[in-house]
Amino acid sequence: MINPYAPIEAKILDVIDENSAIKTYILKPSEPLVFDPGQFVMVGMPGVGESPFGVSSSCFDRDQLEVSVQIQPRGKNTTALHNARPGDTALVRGPFGNQYPMDYFKGREVYVVGGGVGMAPMRAVLLALLHEADQYKRIVLRYGARNPELRMYKDLCLSWETDPKIDVVYTVDVADSSWRHNVGVVTSIMKPEDIADVPNAVAVGCGPPIMLRFMVPLLLKMGFKPEHMYFSMEKNMSCGMGMCGHCRIGTYYVCKDGPVFTYDQISEFPDAWT
């Protein structure tokens, strides 16, 4: 069993430019790394440091994992990652944090909402859902980005448009001439009719704090129960061990108590949405 506090080497198999702001790194750890959707890992370059990143790949693929890194603004470690190339060796520790209760989701409609770089942990959730699609009553995705260029996982999103196992609607804040989907913020594509049995459905979301702040009252208005609203709150995580205090939300440390929280856990803390 891997000690999550001891780094292991991971070969960088590929570096994918998702857009002008985000790169995805495909890593092959020297030992199989078991993780669940929602968990994060510490990734860094030898001799430089490490940073926390949510795993964005399928938990059913134990031989490799993927993390998506926002390359601006850059610290020392993200600069080193930005300069890394396929064949280089990174260091990985983890996984850390809690996970989405996928077994509890089974038999229910699952309403996934992603925005911006928040689509990274949502990708891990969606890949897990689609891997066992027959276990879930329905899978719904609503995904928004600032503009078409800043969308993530473009090829995968394109394939989902024709996948009968998932109901998808995409939107951007500002469109260009090639955009053929909705224009507007992500809450503009969240409709009550998206879900047939709201009291038994679960909502899963990750995105910028401002998006989550407006998303919460809309989900409540749609009829979702607070305990059925799950958010990946990867806010300001730094050390990943609850020591630095950067990621505190009320009485919680996101890296140790999360990063997955239900709305009823954090609803009393206004700083959750800032």
BAFI-3210 file (N, C-alpha, C; in Angstrom, 3 decimals, decimal comma, padded with zeros to 6 digits):
// residues 274
n [1|2|3|4|5|6|7|8|9|10|11|12|13|14|15|16|17|18|19|20|21|22|23|24|25|26|27|28|29|30|31|32|33|34|35|36|37|38|39|40|41|42|43|44|45|46|47|48|49|50|51|52|53|54|55|56|57|58|59|60|61|62|63|64|65|66|67|68|69|70|71|72|73|74|75|76|77|78|79|80|81|82|83|84|85|86|87|88|89|90|91|92|93|94|95|96|97|98|99|100|101|102|103|104|105|106|107|108|109|110|111|112|113|114|115|116|117|118|119|120|121|122|123|124|125|126|127|128|129|130|131|132|133|134|135|136|137|138|139|140|141|142|143|144|145|146|147|148|149|150|151|152|153|154|155|156|157|158|159|160|161|162|163|164|165|166|167|168|169|170|171|172|173|174|175|176|177|178|179|180|181|182|183|184|185|186|187|188|189|190|191|192|193|194|195|196|197|198|199|200|201|202|203|204|205|206|207|208|209|210|211|212|213|214|215|216|217|218|219|220|221|222|223|224|225|226|227|228|229|230|231|232|233|234|235|236|237|238|239|240|241|242|243|244|245|246|247|248|249|250|251|252|253|254|255|256|257|258|259|260|261|262|263|264|265|266|267|268|269|270|271|272|273|274]
n.u [000,840|000,541|002,215|000,684|001,989|004,545|006,430|006,123|007,708|006,607|006,142|005,896|003,646|002,296|001,531|-001,132|-002,445|-005,094|-006,350|-005,554|-004,928|-004,788|-003,280|-003,235|-001,825|-000,693|000,054|002,160|002,391|005,005|004,050|000,830|-001,824|-004,448|-007,471|-010,394|-013,256|-013,163|-011,093|-007,738|-004,335|-000,896|001,369|004,512|007,668|010,883|012,986|011,846|009,203|005,766|002,266|-001,300|-003,645|-006,764|-007,730|-008,402|-009,018|-010,245|-011,265|-011,191|-009,033|-006,131|-003,477|-002,540|-002,811|-004,508|-003,994|-005,189|-003,797|-003,794|-002,091|-001,590|-002,089|001,448|003,302|006,394|006,353|004,265|005,335|007,544|006,207|004,881|007,004|007,723|008,107|006,877|008,136|009,691|010,219|007,972|006,917|004,638|002,200|-000,222|-003,526|-005,393|-007,861|-011,523|-014,163|-016,586|-019,708|-020,157|-021,503|-023,801|-024,993|-025,991|-028,760|-030,038|-030,919|-028,288|-027,037|-024,827|-022,820|-020,553|-017,969|-015,578|-012,224|-013,125|-014,233|-012,456|-012,351|-014,989|-014,898|-013,679|-015,723|-017,780|-016,642|-016,521|-019,260|-020,228|-018,865|-020,218|-022,858|-025,380|-026,008|-027,073|-029,861|-030,160|-027,948|-026,797|-025,343|-024,333|-022,469|-020,331|-018,305|-016,031|-015,535|-015,552|-012,890|-011,756|-012,869|-012,629|-011,315|-012,250|-012,588|-013,630|-015,980|-017,297|-017,765|-019,586|-021,882|-023,244|-023,664|-025,857|-026,087|-025,828|-027,100|-026,457|-025,766|-024,207|-022,636|-021,439|-020,050|-019,370|-019,676|-018,241|-018,080|-018,173|-019,525|-022,194|-023,934|-025,616|-025,618|-024,550|-024,428|-023,672|-025,818|-027,962|-028,633|-029,612|-032,382|-035,654|-036,969|-034,946|-034,528|-036,324|-037,143|-036,631|-036,512|-035,184|-032,893|-029,380|-027,139|-024,123|-021,332|-018,769|-016,745|-015,914|-016,015|-018,000|-019,761|-020,733|-022,001|-024,241|-025,384|-026,253|-028,763|-030,424|-030,419|-031,657|-034,143|-034,993|-035,572|-033,759|-032,441|-030,585|-028,704|-028,270|-026,763|-023,714|-020,419|-017,257|-014,826|-012,230|-010,698|-008,077|-006,231|-003,113|-000,855|-001,992|-002,342|-003,670|-002,207|-001,331|-003,540|-004,675|-006,888|-009,222|-012,660|-014,976|-015,265|-013,922|-011,169|-010,400|-008,675|-008,350|-010,876|-012,473|-012,015|-014,703|-017,886|-021,185|-023,990|-025,424|-023,470|-021,796|-023,333|-023,732|-021,507|-020,389|-017,959|-017,452|-018,137|-016,510]
n.v [-001,196|002,220|004,848|007,792|010,095|009,982|010,879|009,630|008,702|009,908|009,455|011,855|011,462|012,849|016,207|018,280|021,003|022,545|025,007|028,513|029,018|026,736|023,593|020,065|017,353|014,185|011,544|008,863|007,027|005,449|003,401|001,825|004,092|004,528|006,192|008,197|009,836|013,307|013,469|014,764|015,284|015,874|017,453|017,872|019,190|017,666|018,934|021,428|021,937|021,489|021,259|021,328|019,462|018,692|015,437|014,655|012,540|009,193|007,139|004,474|003,847|002,770|002,879|005,297|008,857|012,009|015,500|018,818|021,927|025,278|027,700|030,336|032,697|032,191|030,279|029,150|026,336|025,788|027,109|025,492|023,136|024,061|024,294|021,691|018,637|015,901|012,779|013,772|013,610|013,755|014,353|012,736|012,822|011,273|009,742|012,589|013,960|013,887|012,154|012,059|010,554|008,022|005,559|006,177|007,845|006,113|004,858|007,245|010,450|012,381|015,531|017,466|020,297|022,432|024,917|026,886|026,277|024,614|022,464|020,405|018,568|017,777|016,367|013,966|012,936|012,660|010,814|008,580|008,195|007,661|005,359|003,417|003,707|002,501|002,198|004,466|006,658|008,822|010,964|014,181|017,049|020,376|022,879|025,635|028,283|031,088|031,889|030,343|029,456|029,071|026,799|023,515|020,207|019,740|017,883|015,653|016,754|017,230|014,604|013,791|015,059|013,436|011,185|008,896|008,363|010,568|013,786|016,802|020,305|023,160|026,319|029,682|032,743|034,786|034,674|033,429|033,507|030,832|029,471|027,409|026,901|027,675|031,091|032,829|033,031|030,135|029,516|030,222|028,057|026,204|024,513|023,910|021,769|020,073|017,945|015,118|013,918|015,600|015,652|013,255|013,414|014,228|016,975|018,097|020,133|022,404|025,235|028,719|030,759|032,815|031,788|029,526|030,799|031,980|029,768|028,149|029,236|028,839|026,047|025,309|026,502|024,968|022,689|020,948|019,148|020,471|018,640|017,088|018,467|018,772|020,029|020,733|022,195|023,532|025,605|027,851|025,949|024,862|023,699|021,192|019,701|020,801|022,613|025,201|026,879|028,359|027,477|027,581|027,267|028,612|026,521|024,490|022,839|022,872|021,096|018,956|018,316|018,333|017,937|017,899|018,973|019,032|021,210|021,716|021,436|023,681|025,937|027,947|029,518|032,403|032,959|030,852|031,314|033,246]
n.w [000,000|-000,860|000,791|001,453|002,201|001,356|-001,414|-004,769|-007,819|-010,999|-014,351|-016,913|-019,319|-021,305|-022,306|-022,462|-024,124|-023,002|-023,260|-023,580|-020,971|-019,381|-018,762|-019,230|-017,546|-018,174|-016,217|-015,273|-012,571|-010,621|-009,120|-008,947|-008,366|-006,290|-006,369|-005,672|-007,220|-006,748|-004,937|-004,286|-005,409|-004,531|-006,584|-008,074|-009,309|-009,150|-006,606|-006,595|-005,528|-004,522|-005,406|-004,770|-006,695|-008,115|-009,096|-012,438|-014,034|-014,904|-012,222|-012,622|-014,105|-013,152|-013,757|-014,643|-014,121|-014,372|-014,191|-014,222|-014,818|-013,956|-015,574|-015,180|-012,543|-012,116|-009,792|-008,283|-008,519|-010,373|-012,543|-013,057|-013,729|-015,986|-017,720|-018,049|-019,945|-022,034|-020,953|-018,924|-015,333|-012,694|-009,286|-007,116|-004,550|-002,460|-002,718|-001,349|000,926|000,931|-000,895|-003,604|-002,842|-004,554|-004,538|-003,098|-004,922|-006,816|-008,633|-008,689|-010,211|-011,466|-011,303|-012,819|-012,621|-014,066|-014,151|-015,830|-014,778|-012,875|-014,064|-014,044|-011,653|-012,010|-014,363|-013,583|-011,999|-013,917|-015,736|-014,093|-013,583|-016,186|-016,773|-015,380|-016,254|-016,299|-013,678|-012,700|-012,542|-014,256|-016,080|-016,073|-017,529|-017,167|-018,447|-018,310|-019,732|-020,010|-022,663|-025,973|-026,515|-024,012|-022,977|-021,504|-022,210|-024,877|-027,040|-025,698|-024,659|-027,060|-027,927|-025,999|-026,757|-028,526|-027,096|-025,820|-023,139|-021,574|-020,781|-022,136|-021,963|-023,166|-022,491|-023,047|-021,808|-023,544|-026,984|-030,111|-033,751|-034,429|-032,469|-031,474|-029,464|-026,350|-025,163|-022,395|-018,770|-016,682|-015,015|-016,544|-018,084|-016,426|-015,621|-014,177|-015,376|-016,085|-014,391|-013,359|-010,953|-008,498|-005,570|-004,969|-006,394|-006,955|-006,817|-008,249|-008,112|-009,327|-009,571|-010,236|-007,249|-007,412|-009,279|-007,923|-005,814|-006,984|-008,035|-005,940|-004,682|-006,863|-007,269|-004,872|-005,280|-007,399|-006,068|-004,892|-002,129|000,636|001,699|-000,476|-002,253|-003,587|-003,424|-004,872|-003,223|-003,866|-002,761|-002,455|-001,531|-000,238|001,420|001,761|004,041|006,176|007,665|006,947|006,855|004,805|003,408|004,889|005,635|007,480|010,178|008,983|007,326|004,031|002,693|004,455|005,601|003,422|-000,102|-000,817|-000,049|001,360|000,822|003,158|005,070|004,823|004,609|006,502|006,474|005,235|003,967|002,341|-000,263|-001,317]
ca.u [000,000|001,331|002,151|000,328|002,858|005,846|006,271|006,585|007,999|005,575|006,607|004,943|003,416|001,862|001,068|-002,174|-002,875|-006,554|-006,626|-004,424|-004,705|-004,786|-002,671|-003,486|-000,645|-000,971|001,149|002,205|003,144|005,828|003,182|-000,582|-002,338|-005,899|-008,138|-011,829|-013,631|-013,227|-009,838|-006,670|-002,961|000,157|002,223|005,589|008,886|011,942|013,810|011,148|008,096|004,572|001,006|-002,441|-004,491|-007,793|-007,545|-009,441|-009,151|-011,137|-010,772|-011,106|-007,730|-005,199|-002,101|-002,150|-003,770|-004,394|-004,308|-005,242|-003,086|-003,955|-000,698|-001,501|-000,736|002,398|004,281|007,620|006,066|003,494|006,267|008,317|005,304|004,641|008,177|007,950|007,792|006,730|009,382|010,223|009,726|007,369|006,695|003,218|001,814|-001,661|-004,474|-005,818|-009,217|-012,644|-014,593|-018,027|-020,253|-020,697|-022,468|-025,049|-025,582|-026,562|-030,221|-030,557|-030,500|-027,116|-027,032|-023,460|-022,650|-019,150|-017,630|-014,162|-011,300|-013,890|-014,614|-011,452|-012,882|-016,253|-014,561|-013,481|-017,057|-018,519|-016,050|-016,953|-020,682|-020,451|-018,291|-021,260|-024,050|-026,609|-026,234|-027,650|-031,144|-029,937|-026,742|-027,021|-024,224|-024,459|-021,087|-020,137|-016,964|-016,098|-015,651|-015,302|-011,489|-011,387|-013,452|-011,691|-011,680|-013,137|-012,919|-014,507|-017,294|-017,912|-018,247|-020,740|-023,063|-023,940|-023,701|-027,213|-026,051|-025,678|-027,831|-025,516|-025,987|-023,037|-022,848|-020,295|-020,462|-019,199|-019,539|-017,654|-018,910|-018,258|-020,255|-023,555|-024,700|-026,194|-024,774|-025,001|-023,774|-024,087|-027,133|-029,010|-028,999|-030,104|-033,841|-036,362|-037,351|-033,778|-034,583|-037,703|-037,424|-035,670|-036,275|-034,265|-031,727|-028,239|-026,450|-022,674|-020,849|-017,479|-016,483|-015,512|-016,912|-019,148|-020,704|-021,376|-022,865|-025,513|-025,910|-026,885|-030,193|-031,156|-030,620|-032,674|-035,420|-035,361|-036,088|-032,729|-032,237|-029,213|-027,807|-028,081|-026,002|-022,303|-019,525|-015,820|-014,396|-010,767|-010,334|-006,860|-005,433|-001,686|-000,008|-002,682|-002,295|-004,353|-001,229|-001,122|-004,758|-005,148|-008,121|-010,284|-014,039|-015,566|-014,534|-013,349|-010,033|-010,833|-007,788|-008,492|-012,286|-013,066|-012,601|-016,119|-018,801|-022,578|-024,384|-025,847|-022,274|-021,096|-024,286|-023,678|-020,230|-020,389|-016,663|-017,376|-018,436|-015,675]
ca.v [000,000|003,436|005,843|009,032|011,194|009,795|011,086|008,615|009,256|009,734|009,901|012,671|010,813|013,833|017,508|018,721|022,398|022,609|026,342|029,401|029,191|025,469|022,415|018,793|016,498|012,762|011,028|007,425|006,817|004,239|002,402|002,166|005,020|004,350|007,414|008,289|011,157|014,353|013,559|015,517|014,830|016,879|017,194|018,843|018,795|017,413|020,049|022,708|022,065|020,749|021,988|020,418|019,491|017,670|014,455|014,867|011,343|008,145|006,335|003,084|003,683|002,829|002,943|006,669|009,843|013,292|016,716|020,007|022,972|026,645|028,127|031,741|033,206|031,125|030,239|028,430|024,968|025,775|027,487|024,289|022,237|024,658|024,038|020,251|018,049|014,440|012,090|014,266|012,938|014,563|013,652|012,738|012,289|011,213|010,859|013,210|014,504|012,953|011,894|012,038|009,236|007,492|004,497|006,837|008,427|005,083|004,822|008,613|011,389|013,132|016,817|017,959|021,653|022,829|026,214|027,199|025,211|023,701|021,281|019,346|017,494|017,281|015,367|012,693|012,460|012,249|009,581|007,489|007,982|007,055|004,005|002,540|004,521|001,773|002,228|005,760|006,881|009,765|011,772|015,485|017,977|021,768|023,346|026,976|028,870|032,507|031,955|029,010|029,054|028,712|025,527|022,416|018,868|020,038|016,664|014,840|017,412|016,998|013,222|013,675|015,606|012,354|010,026|008,815|008,128|011,828|014,956|017,913|021,636|023,988|027,757|030,577|034,110|035,578|033,726|033,858|033,128|029,378|028,893|027,034|026,549|028,784|032,199|033,309|032,371|028,741|029,417|030,428|026,776|025,313|024,633|022,938|020,586|019,228|016,794|014,654|013,567|016,429|015,284|012,120|013,661|014,886|017,962|018,096|021,320|023,011|026,369|029,911|031,040|033,637|030,885|028,707|031,649|032,153|028,437|027,581|029,531|028,269|024,631|025,229|026,837|023,818|021,663|020,064|019,209|020,904|017,498|016,454|019,410|018,503|020,964|020,568|023,521|023,488|027,008|028,303|024,886|025,070|022,631|019,913|018,962|021,542|023,311|026,615|027,619|029,144|026,951|027,480|027,720|028,479|025,605|023,412|022,968|022,217|019,994|017,828|017,992|018,272|019,162|017,735|019,328|019,264|022,580|021,859|021,533|024,970|027,013|029,018|030,225|033,279|032,959|029,720|031,770|034,398]
ca.w [000,000|-000,967|001,853|000,746|002,607|000,714|-002,863|-005,704|-009,142|-012,023|-015,670|-017,669|-020,611|-022,303|-021,824|-023,394|-023,991|-023,049|-023,780|-023,337|-019,536|-018,635|-019,357|-018,557|-017,493|-018,042|-015,412|-014,991|-011,335|-010,577|-008,513|-009,167|-007,373|-006,194|-005,929|-005,936|-007,728|-005,741|-004,200|-004,938|-005,202|-004,556|-007,743|-008,209|-010,003|-008,167|-006,193|-006,756|-004,593|-004,920|-005,304|-004,811|-007,895|-008,184|-010,169|-013,442|-014,874|-014,418|-011,100|-013,058|-014,740|-012,025|-014,236|-014,867|-013,659|-015,050|-013,447|-015,065|-014,095|-014,436|-015,679|-014,781|-012,305|-011,868|-008,722|-008,644|-008,930|-011,619|-013,609|-013,385|-014,456|-017,306|-018,560|-018,162|-021,242|-021,976|-020,660|-017,662|-014,140|-011,641|-008,020|-006,756|-003,233|-002,283|-002,773|-000,115|000,951|000,800|-002,262|-003,827|-002,469|-005,807|-004,255|-002,699|-006,128|-007,677|-008,631|-008,666|-011,239|-011,021|-012,010|-012,714|-013,126|-014,022|-014,712|-015,909|-014,383|-012,021|-014,826|-013,836|-010,795|-012,560|-015,383|-012,887|-011,610|-015,109|-016,268|-013,218|-013,829|-017,497|-016,751|-014,852|-016,514|-016,017|-012,239|-012,348|-013,205|-015,349|-015,928|-016,706|-017,429|-017,592|-018,375|-018,842|-019,764|-020,377|-024,120|-026,539|-026,441|-022,647|-022,552|-021,272|-022,687|-026,012|-027,788|-024,865|-024,640|-028,362|-027,966|-025,115|-027,432|-029,214|-026,202|-025,254|-021,688|-020,856|-021,290|-021,989|-022,520|-022,956|-022,641|-022,833|-021,496|-024,775|-028,098|-031,382|-034,904|-034,569|-031,342|-031,868|-028,274|-025,598|-024,729|-021,101|-017,638|-016,569|-014,385|-017,552|-018,700|-015,367|-015,679|-013,333|-016,143|-016,321|-013,492|-013,199|-009,554|-007,780|-004,168|-004,859|-007,230|-006,333|-007,636|-008,042|-008,787|-009,046|-010,435|-009,500|-006,127|-007,808|-009,934|-006,898|-004,992|-007,684|-008,337|-004,756|-004,551|-007,992|-006,964|-003,818|-005,915|-008,225|-005,169|-004,353|-000,693|000,964|001,881|-001,781|-003,081|-003,296|-004,092|-004,722|-002,784|-003,910|-002,615|-001,778|-000,915|-000,426|001,976|001,630|005,298|007,227|008,493|006,596|007,139|003,666|002,804|005,886|005,448|008,804|011,065|008,178|006,430|002,791|002,305|005,370|005,812|002,084|-000,641|-001,140|001,032|001,017|001,136|004,549|005,902|004,730|004,317|007,501|006,382|004,043|003,287|001,401|-001,631|-001,652]
c.u [000,877|001,128|001,853|001,224|004,260|005,685|006,781|006,828|006,844|006,107|005,514|004,803|003,056|001,448|000,110|-002,531|-004,394|-007,012|-005,427|-004,078|-004,470|-004,107|-003,054|-002,251|-001,096|000,250|001,034|003,044|003,920|005,098|001,734|-001,112|-003,864|-006,515|-009,618|-012,161|-013,807|-011,927|-008,787|-005,319|-002,047|001,110|003,291|006,747|010,008|012,778|013,135|010,082|006,930|003,347|-000,138|-003,261|-005,523|-007,514|-008,713|-009,685|-010,058|-010,503|-010,649|-009,805|-006,671|-003,751|-001,622|-003,189|-003,502|-004,748|-004,280|-004,753|-003,339|-002,574|-000,510|-002,461|000,191|003,199|005,474|007,293|005,282|004,345|007,085|007,458|005,050|005,798|008,464|007,486|007,559|008,092|010,034|009,594|009,198|007,296|005,236|003,064|000,292|-002,208|-004,853|-007,269|-010,283|-013,094|-016,114|-018,567|-020,951|-021,715|-023,819|-025,761|-026,326|-028,073|-030,860|-030,202|-029,354|-026,969|-025,676|-023,375|-021,189|-018,944|-016,135|-013,294|-011,967|-014,375|-013,640|-011,956|-014,207|-016,009|-014,361|-014,815|-017,796|-017,958|-016,443|-018,424|-020,908|-019,878|-019,320|-022,628|-025,353|-026,942|-026,951|-028,917|-030,999|-028,700|-026,927|-025,792|-024,627|-023,099|-020,951|-018,688|-017,099|-016,243|-015,302|-013,860|-011,115|-012,092|-012,359|-012,229|-012,627|-013,540|-013,874|-015,911|-018,027|-018,487|-019,484|-022,022|-023,886|-024,032|-025,086|-027,239|-026,002|-026,430|-026,951|-026,064|-024,769|-023,388|-021,526|-020,837|-020,435|-018,898|-018,701|-018,507|-019,069|-019,151|-021,702|-024,418|-025,225|-025,143|-025,367|-024,272|-024,379|-025,461|-028,272|-029,427|-029,428|-031,611|-034,501|-036,700|-036,167|-033,848|-036,038|-038,078|-036,433|-035,468|-035,292|-032,995|-030,605|-027,626|-024,984|-022,116|-019,461|-017,257|-016,019|-016,488|-018,143|-020,206|-021,456|-022,352|-024,225|-026,177|-026,707|-028,365|-031,026|-031,414|-031,691|-034,062|-035,916|-035,881|-035,061|-032,630|-030,802|-028,240|-027,567|-027,327|-024,529|-021,416|-018,071|-015,242|-012,865|-010,166|-009,044|-006,076|-003,956|-000,882|-000,638|-002,772|-002,979|-003,421|-001,172|-002,351|-005,314|-006,530|-009,273|-011,609|-014,724|-014,706|-013,830|-012,035|-010,396|-009,977|-007,962|-009,942|-013,038|-012,105|-014,087|-016,958|-020,225|-022,944|-024,793|-024,643|-021,720|-022,028|-024,190|-022,409|-020,189|-019,071|-016,499|-017,480|-017,618|-014,303]
c.v [001,249|004,317|007,190|010,206|011,083|009,969|009,893|009,284|008,972|010,298|010,721|012,061|011,823|015,113|018,062|020,172|022,439|023,931|027,207|029,519|027,896|024,373|021,191|017,910|015,057|012,116|009,520|007,209|005,501|003,094|002,797|003,034|004,953|005,628|007,328|009,684|012,159|014,513|014,343|014,884|016,044|016,511|018,279|018,293|018,654|018,663|021,394|022,906|021,238|021,616|020,983|020,594|018,375|016,717|014,572|013,643|010,317|007,352|004,866|002,794|003,872|003,007|004,364|007,606|011,151|014,414|017,879|021,195|024,319|027,285|029,610|031,985|032,080|031,342|029,442|027,038|024,921|026,235|026,277|023,290|022,767|024,363|022,558|019,727|016,541|013,768|012,566|013,510|013,958|013,711|013,821|012,186|012,260|009,819|011,362|013,677|013,434|012,867|012,033|010,647|008,577|006,383|005,085|007,442|007,384|005,015|006,194|009,352|012,215|014,353|017,482|019,341|022,052|024,176|026,438|026,017|024,240|022,470|020,128|018,257|016,949|016,244|014,008|012,091|011,909|010,957|008,380|007,160|007,224|005,648|002,989|003,202|003,814|001,752|003,515|006,006|007,803|010,585|013,051|016,356|019,345|022,419|024,707|027,420|030,327|032,703|030,588|028,548|028,544|027,457|024,479|021,135|018,953|018,775|015,778|015,440|017,213|015,595|013,044|014,185|014,507|011,090|009,954|008,639|009,428|012,950|016,173|019,200|022,465|025,459|028,488|031,967|034,978|034,617|034,312|033,305|031,621|028,732|028,623|026,633|027,813|029,860|032,757|032,580|030,985|028,602|029,625|029,134|025,754|025,514|023,581|021,651|019,671|017,924|016,413|014,449|014,294|015,994|014,130|012,289|014,277|015,852|017,983|019,288|021,748|024,127|027,551|030,197|031,849|032,784|030,065|029,535|031,855|030,812|027,871|027,934|028,970|026,782|024,449|025,515|025,689|022,668|020,702|020,253|019,659|019,753|016,722|017,359|019,300|019,447|020,591|021,948|023,583|024,881|027,179|027,187|025,118|023,884|021,255|019,121|019,702|022,316|024,811|027,475|028,420|028,737|026,849|028,020|027,520|027,616|024,487|023,829|022,177|021,001|018,763|017,373|017,853|017,519|019,070|018,037|019,354|020,679|022,727|021,910|022,957|026,160|028,182|029,845|031,088|033,242|031,773|030,194|032,987|033,939]
c.w [000,000|000,255|001,208|001,108|002,024|-000,796|-003,657|-007,056|-010,102|-013,341|-016,346|-019,064|-021,691|-021,587|-022,873|-023,104|-024,126|-023,650|-023,420|-021,862|-018,784|-019,450|-018,540|-018,683|-017,272|-017,409|-015,232|-013,731|-011,385|-009,891|-008,780|-008,024|-007,402|-005,647|-006,265|-006,453|-006,592|-004,977|-004,995|-004,623|-005,169|-005,682|-007,816|-009,006|-008,985|-007,885|-006,249|-005,691|-005,075|-004,703|-005,370|-006,087|-007,800|-009,333|-011,141|-014,320|-014,222|-013,286|-011,476|-013,806|-013,665|-012,471|-014,481|-014,275|-014,378|-014,083|-014,422|-014,256|-014,757|-014,423|-015,413|-013,631|-011,875|-010,598|-009,192|-009,180|-010,241|-012,802|-014,049|-014,155|-015,873|-018,263|-018,750|-019,520|-021,076|-021,839|-019,376|-016,489|-013,140|-010,376|-007,616|-005,348|-003,159|-002,547|-001,384|-000,235|000,832|-000,648|-002,366|-003,517|-003,659|-005,564|-003,843|-003,905|-006,969|-007,508|-008,662|-009,958|-010,672|-011,924|-011,791|-013,358|-012,967|-014,661|-014,700|-015,555|-013,421|-012,756|-014,589|-012,890|-011,288|-013,649|-014,745|-012,467|-012,822|-015,707|-015,422|-013,437|-015,133|-017,583|-016,264|-015,049|-016,163|-014,525|-011,784|-013,166|-014,408|-015,037|-016,736|-016,488|-017,962|-017,361|-019,035|-018,781|-020,194|-021,878|-024,688|-026,400|-025,062|-022,137|-022,376|-021,910|-023,898|-026,775|-026,993|-024,815|-025,960|-028,452|-027,092|-025,774|-028,105|-028,375|-025,546|-023,738|-020,885|-021,575|-021,055|-022,606|-022,158|-023,146|-022,486|-022,541|-022,749|-025,910|-029,227|-032,512|-035,050|-033,507|-031,715|-030,680|-027,595|-025,290|-023,440|-019,997|-017,435|-015,908|-015,382|-018,235|-017,655|-015,234|-014,777|-014,072|-016,464|-015,537|-013,245|-011,737|-008,651|-006,324|-003,979|-005,692|-006,407|-007,330|-007,247|-008,792|-008,388|-010,057|-009,616|-008,363|-006,506|-008,499|-008,903|-006,069|-005,654|-007,994|-007,166|-004,647|-005,689|-007,769|-005,893|-004,393|-006,781|-007,373|-004,624|-002,842|-000,401|001,131|000,591|-002,754|-002,680|-004,108|-003,825|-004,464|-002,728|-003,750|-001,825|-001,090|-001,224|000,087|001,833|002,912|006,451|008,131|008,212|006,865|005,981|003,185|003,799|005,370|006,780|009,697|010,302|007,520|005,172|002,475|003,185|005,526|004,496|001,180|-000,990|000,101|000,497|001,434|002,590|005,497|005,948|004,551|005,287|007,419|005,110|003,279|002,334|-000,036|-002,024|-002,109]
res [m|i|n|p|y|a|p|i|e|a|k|i|l|d|v|i|d|e|n|s|a|i|k|t|y|i|l|k|p|s|e|p|l|v|f|d|p|g|q|f|v|m|v|g|m|p|g|v|g|e|s|p|f|g|v|s|s|s|c|f|d|r|d|q|l|e|v|s|v|q|i|q|p|r|g|k|n|t|t|a|l|h|n|a|r|p|g|d|t|a|l|v|r|g|p|f|g|n|q|y|p|m|d|y|f|k|g|r|e|v|y|v|v|g|g|g|v|g|m|a|p|m|r|a|v|l|l|a|l|l|h|e|a|d|q|y|k|r|i|v|l|r|y|g|a|r|n|p|e|l|r|m|y|k|d|l|c|l|s|w|e|t|d|p|k|i|d|v|v|y|t|v|d|v|a|d|s|s|w|r|h|n|v|g|v|v|t|s|i|m|k|p|e|d|i|a|d|v|p|n|a|v|a|v|g|c|g|p|p|i|m|l|r|f|m|v|p|l|l|l|k|m|g|f|k|p|e|h|m|y|f|s|m|e|k|n|m|s|c|g|m|g|m|c|g|h|c|r|i|g|t|y|y|v|c|k|d|g|p|v|f|t|y|d|q|i|s|e|f|p|d|a|w|t]
***
